[in-house]
């Protein structure tokens, strides 16, 4: 039988062991992402111990760089700051309860990204546009018709204008 030791992030970083289960708050895990990634081979899993469902706020670069650690988390959590192109990858983890998207209107309204949103819309809690002012995006009328049933679900927090072309 193979046994794992359960430790906090601090204890693990003081003395890395093989096959460790990290059991600590999301704040401690987030504060030590770089060191944890350097020791990822020794981590069997990560359990977040927050009293309430934690929200991990990561940049687009961190979402990719630390995906190896996110995949080891075995407790439920939410992700915020997610760019739409990373939604499918991040929601592949059954422990991700929901995502809040933060991206540009141009990235949001591509055929591929709209398909990702349509597929995963149930787990998208909000979409925050990062464009300055009131952004405008040109999309094909056929695409607008195809995605029309989903408009009420997109939960975009700011106004944006769409120009249709045929």
Secondary structure as GFF3:
##gff-version 3
##sequence-region A 1 166
A	DSSP	beta_strand	5	7	.	.	.	ID=ss1
A	DSSP	alpha_helix	9	14	.	.	.	ID=ss2
A	DSSP	beta_strand	20	24	.	.	.	ID=ss3
A	DSSP	alpha_helix	26	31	.	.	.	ID=ss4
A	DSSP	alpha_helix	33	38	.	.	.	ID=ss5
A	DSSP	three_ten_helix	40	42	.	.	.	ID=ss6
A	DSSP	beta_strand	43	48	.	.	.	ID=ss7
A	DSSP	beta_strand	55	57	.	.	.	ID=ss8
A	DSSP	alpha_helix	60	65	.	.	.	ID=ss9
A	DSSP	alpha_helix	67	70	.	.	.	ID=ss10
A	DSSP	beta_strand	77	82	.	.	.	ID=ss11
A	DSSP	three_ten_helix	84	86	.	.	.	ID=ss12
A	DSSP	alpha_helix	87	91	.	.	.	ID=ss13
A	DSSP	beta_strand	96	103	.	.	.	ID=ss14
A	DSSP	alpha_helix	105	108	.	.	.	ID=ss15
A	DSSP	alpha_helix	111	120	.	.	.	ID=ss16
A	DSSP	three_ten_helix	121	123	.	.	.	ID=ss17
A	DSSP	beta_strand	124	129	.	.	.	ID=ss18
A	DSSP	beta_strand	136	140	.	.	.	ID=ss19
A	DSSP	alpha_helix	141	147	.	.	.	ID=ss20
A	DSSP	three_ten_helix	148	153	.	.	.	ID=ss21
A	DSSP	beta_strand	161	165	.	.	.	ID=ss22
###
